[in-house]
């Protein structure tokens, strides 16, 4: 994995790497297919040799170098095309959980785009069974709790919204681990308000609303997500920093931003890390959570994102523990689960500082 801190990182921040590695965490913005490691992508590419995705893990580093957000979507969809059977789905899901557990992630809300699989011919019941089987195995074997966010791929239009809403709200299909409903893909040319009927259905069925917004468009997209889609958290929300009234609203309502620093650089949503608006978010009192988005594609992982945040915000161990507890607060865990993980974070931090 690339160490994005390198020469820009001062000694005191580098000393935090060991603390971060052991810090119990929750992750709220991480994509299912986008979490496929080079090993898994190469294995899937070898299974499906008609794909243009390289089978050599080292060649994937070049393949995962993006010129802009549109290019990222193009590459992302080529990896999506490798997921063609229920066995592929199960393998990917289980291995993502293994990687999360390695980073001491106790709880993760994994964004899944079922339309991308069902439109490629995977039986919808078999798809649900595959992710649920992997979820249960991961919790038993790794201790990592997975929950699902079903995500509309915005570039696929209203057909995908209808299909995703149906899969998310049909009691005969809806998986036990499903907690939320989202919207991803490109924002430019894909206005949020058109998806309101589908979010209304999902919310009526008891799901939480967590659309992407304001990543590659302005703060008006975030307002649309809030006002039209009932957003309870915002995926990215990068441009929110340009609207003081929006920042005040997010802070007052405790609407969390799912911040993914390295992702924003890789997709050119932000030019450099030093220009990342995370500092403006925290100064405004916005509830900020740290996430990895599509980690292998961006040469990162959640531990690295915490290290990036430590540098950008000048955080010590207590500050990093606070970020970890932000994710617990913003999660859709039940109250007992939130207390248990928050207490574990406090115990770990106190033990570390006392050693």
C-alpha positions in Angstrom: 0.0 0.0 0.0 1.2 3.5 -0.8 2.1 5.5 2.3 0.5 8.9 1.4 2.2 10.6 4.4 5.9 10.0 3.4 8.0 13.2 3.5 5.1 15.5 4.4 4.6 13.7 7.7 6.3 14.9 10.8 7.7 12.5 13.4 4.9 12.8 16.0 2.2 11.9 13.4 4.3 9.0 12.1 4.4 7.6 15.7 0.6 7.4 15.6 0.6 4.6 13.0 0.9 1.9 15.6 -1.9 3.5 17.6 -4.1 3.7 14.5 -3.4 0.1 13.5 -4.9 -1.2 16.8 -7.7 1.4 17.2 -11.1 -0.3 17.0 -13.1 1.4 14.2 -16.4 1.6 12.3 -16.4 2.4 8.6 -19.5 3.9 7.0 -18.4 4.7 3.4 -16.8 1.7 1.7 -17.9 0.1 -1.6 -18.3 -3.6 -2.1 -16.7 -4.0 -5.5 -14.3 -1.1 -4.9 -12.9 -2.9 -1.9 -11.7 -5.9 -4.0 -7.9 -6.3 -3.3 -5.5 -6.7 -6.2 -5.3 -10.4 -5.3 -9.0 -10.8 -5.6 -9.3 -8.7 -8.7 -6.6 -10.7 -10.4 -8.3 -13.9 -9.4 -11.6 -12.8 -10.7 -10.0 -11.5 -14.0 -8.4 -14.9 -14.4 -11.8 -16.5 -14.0 -13.2 -14.3 -16.7 -10.4 -13.9 -19.4 -12.6 -11.9 -21.8 -12.2 -8.9 -19.4 -9.8 -6.1 -20.1 -8.8 -6.0 -16.4 -5.2 -7.1 -15.9 -4.6 -10.4 -14.2 -1.2 -9.3 -12.8 -1.7 -7.7 -9.4 1.3 -5.3 -10.1 -0.2 -4.2 -13.4 -3.4 -3.2 -11.5 -1.5 -0.2 -10.0 -1.3 1.4 -13.4 -4.8 0.3 -14.3 -6.1 2.0 -11.1 -4.5 5.4 -12.0 -7.3 7.8 -12.9 -7.3 10.9 -15.1 -10.6 12.2 -13.7 -13.9 11.0 -12.1 -15.3 9.8 -15.4 -12.3 7.6 -16.0 -12.6 6.3 -12.5 -16.2 5.3 -13.2 -15.1 3.6 -16.4 -12.5 1.5 -14.6 -14.8 0.8 -11.7 -17.4 -0.6 -14.0 -14.8 -2.9 -15.7 -14.2 -4.4 -12.3 -17.9 -4.7 -11.6 -18.1 -6.8 -14.8 -15.9 -9.4 -13.2 -18.6 -10.2 -10.6 -20.7 -12.6 -12.7 -21.7 -15.5 -10.5 -23.0 -15.9 -6.9 -19.7 -17.6 -6.1 -17.9 -14.4 -7.2 -20.2 -12.3 -5.0 -19.6 -14.5 -2.0 -15.8 -14.6 -2.5 -15.6 -10.8 -2.8 -17.8 -10.1 0.2 -16.0 -12.5 2.5 -12.5 -11.2 1.5 -13.6 -7.6 2.0 -14.6 -8.6 5.5 -11.3 -10.2 6.1 -9.5 -7.0 5.1 -11.7 -4.9 7.3 -11.0 -7.2 10.3 -7.3 -6.9 9.7 -7.6 -3.1 10.3 -9.6 -3.6 13.5 -12.9 -2.6 11.9 -15.5 -3.9 14.2 -18.5 -2.7 12.2 -18.9 -1.6 8.6 -21.8 -0.4 6.4 -20.8 -1.8 3.0 -22.2 0.0 0.0 -23.5 -2.6 -2.5 -25.0 -2.0 -5.9 -27.2 -5.1 -6.6 -28.4 -3.7 -9.9 -24.9 -4.1 -11.3 -25.1 -7.8 -10.6 -28.7 -8.6 -11.4 -28.5 -6.8 -14.7 -25.6 -9.1 -15.6 -27.7 -12.2 -15.0 -27.0 -13.1 -11.4 -30.2 -14.4 -9.9 -31.5 -11.9 -7.3 -32.2 -14.5 -4.7 -28.8 -16.1 -5.2 -27.2 -12.6 -4.9 -28.9 -12.0 -1.5 -28.0 -15.4 -0.3 -24.3 -14.9 -1.3 -23.9 -11.6 0.6 -25.8 -12.9 3.6 -23.8 -16.1 3.8 -20.5 -14.1 3.6 -21.8 -11.6 6.3 -22.6 -14.4 8.8 -19.4 -16.2 8.2 -17.4 -13.0 8.6 -19.0 -12.2 11.9 -18.4 -15.7 13.2 -14.8 -16.0 12.0 -13.5 -12.4 12.1 -15.8 -10.7 14.6 -16.6 -8.0 12.1 -20.2 -7.0 11.8 -21.3 -6.1 8.3 -24.4 -4.2 7.3 -25.5 -3.2 3.8 -26.4 0.0 2.0 -28.1 -0.7 -1.3 -27.0 1.9 -3.7 -28.5 3.3 -6.9 -25.9 3.6 -9.7 -26.9 7.1 -10.9 -25.3 6.7 -14.3 -27.7 3.8 -15.1 -30.8 6.1 -14.7 -34.2 5.6 -13.3 -34.4 1.9 -14.4 -31.7 1.2 -11.9 -33.4 3.3 -9.2 -36.6 1.3 -9.7 -34.8 -2.0 -9.5 -32.7 -1.1 -6.5 -35.8 0.2 -4.6 -37.6 -3.0 -5.4 -34.8 -5.2 -4.2 -34.4 -3.1 -1.0 -38.1 -3.1 -0.1 -39.5 -6.5 -1.1 -39.8 -8.5 2.1 -39.2 -11.7 0.2 -35.8 -10.5 -1.0 -34.6 -7.8 1.4 -31.5 -9.2 3.3 -31.4 -9.2 7.0 -28.3 -7.0 7.0 -29.8 -4.2 5.0 -29.9 -0.9 6.9 -29.7 2.0 4.4 -30.4 3.2 0.8 -27.9 5.3 -1.2 -27.1 6.9 -4.5 -23.7 6.8 -6.1 -22.0 7.2 -9.5 -21.4 10.6 -11.3 -23.2 13.7 -10.0 -22.8 15.9 -13.1 -25.8 15.4 -15.3 -27.5 13.2 -12.7 -29.7 15.5 -10.5 -30.7 14.2 -7.1 -34.4 15.3 -7.1 -35.3 12.7 -9.8 -34.6 9.9 -7.2 -37.0 11.2 -4.6 -39.8 8.7 -5.2 -37.3 5.8 -4.7 -35.9 7.2 -1.5 -39.4 7.9 -0.2 -40.2 4.2 -0.7 -37.0 3.1 1.0 -37.5 5.4 3.9 -41.1 4.2 4.3 -39.7 0.7 4.5 -37.5 1.6 7.4 -34.2 2.2 5.6 -31.9 5.2 6.3 -31.0 7.6 3.5 -27.3 8.0 2.7 -26.8 9.4 -0.8 -23.5 10.7 -2.3 -23.6 14.4 -2.9 -21.4 17.4 -3.4 -18.3 15.3 -4.4 -17.9 16.7 -7.9 -20.7 19.2 -7.9 -21.5 22.2 -5.8 -23.2 22.5 -2.4 -26.6 22.8 -4.1 -26.4 19.0 -4.7 -26.0 18.5 -0.9 -29.0 20.6 -0.3 -31.0 18.5 -2.8 -29.9 15.4 -1.0 -31.1 16.8 2.3 -34.3 18.4 1.1 -35.4 15.9 -1.6 -33.9 12.6 -0.5 -34.1 13.0 3.3 -30.4 12.4 3.7 -29.3 11.4 7.2 -25.6 11.3 6.2 -23.9 12.6 3.2 -21.4 10.6 1.1 -18.4 12.9 0.6 -20.1 16.3 0.7 -16.8 17.9 -0.3 -18.2 21.1 -1.7 -20.2 21.8 1.5 -17.3 24.0 2.6 -18.3 26.6 0.0 -21.6 27.3 1.7 -21.4 28.6 5.4 -25.2 28.2 5.8 -24.9 24.5 4.7 -22.1 23.9 7.2 -24.2 25.4 10.0 -27.1 23.2 9.1 -25.0 20.1 9.0 -23.5 20.9 12.3 -26.7 21.8 14.0 -28.5 18.7 12.8 -25.6 16.4 13.4 -25.7 15.2 9.8 -22.4 13.5 9.3 -20.1 13.8 6.3 -18.5 10.6 5.2 -15.1 12.0 4.3 -12.7 10.0 2.1 -9.6 12.1 1.6 -7.4 10.0 -0.6 -10.4 9.1 -2.8 -11.0 12.8 -3.4 -7.5 13.3 -4.6 -7.5 10.2 -6.8 -10.7 11.2 -8.6 -9.6 14.8 -8.8 -12.5 16.1 -6.7 -9.9 17.9 -4.6 -6.5 19.0 -6.1 -4.2 18.3 -3.1 -4.6 16.9 0.4 -3.5 20.2 1.8 -6.5 21.8 0.1 -8.9 19.2 1.4 -11.9 20.9 3.1 -11.9 18.5 6.1 -10.3 21.4 8.2 -13.3 23.6 7.3 -15.7 20.9 8.3 -14.2 20.4 11.7 -13.9 24.1 12.4 -17.6 24.4 11.6 -18.5 21.7 14.1 -19.7 19.2 11.4 -19.7 15.6 12.5 -16.9 14.1 10.3 -16.3 10.4 9.8 -13.2 9.0 8.1 -13.6 6.4 5.4 -11.7 4.7 2.6 -14.3 4.5 -0.3 -12.7 2.2 -2.8 -9.4 1.5 -1.0 -7.4 -0.8 -3.3 -8.3 1.3 -6.3 -6.9 4.4 -4.6 -3.9 2.7 -3.0 -5.1 3.2 0.5 -6.9 1.6 3.4 -8.8 2.9 6.4 -5.7 3.0 8.6 -4.0 5.2 6.1 -7.0 7.5 5.9 -6.9 8.0 9.7 -3.2 8.8 9.4 -4.0 11.4 6.7 -6.6 12.9 8.9 -4.2 13.1 11.8 -1.8 15.1 9.7 -4.4 17.4 8.2 -6.1 18.1 11.5 -3.0 17.9 13.8 -4.5 15.1 15.9 -3.0 13.1 18.7 -4.3 9.8 20.0 -7.3 11.4 21.8 -8.2 13.2 18.6 -8.1 10.1 16.5 -10.2 8.2 19.1 -12.7 11.1 18.8 -12.8 10.5 15.0 -13.4 6.8 15.6 -16.2 7.6 18.0 -17.8 10.0 15.4 -18.2 7.0 13.1 -19.9 5.1 15.9 -22.3 8.0 16.6 -23.1 8.4 12.9 -23.6 4.6 12.3 -26.9 2.8 12.2 -25.9 0.4 15.0 -28.4 0.0 17.8 -27.7 1.8 21.1 -26.1 -1.2 22.8 -23.8 -1.8 19.9 -22.8 1.9 19.8 -22.0 1.9 23.5 -20.0 -1.3 23.3 -17.8 0.0 20.5 -17.4 3.5 22.0 -16.4 1.9 25.3 -13.9 -0.4 23.5 -12.3 2.7 21.8 -12.0 4.5 25.2 -10.5 1.4 26.9 -8.0 0.9 24.1 -7.0 4.6 24.1 -6.6 4.8 27.9 -4.5 1.6 27.8 -2.3 3.0 25.1 -1.7 6.3 26.8 -1.0 4.6 30.1 1.7 2.3 28.6 
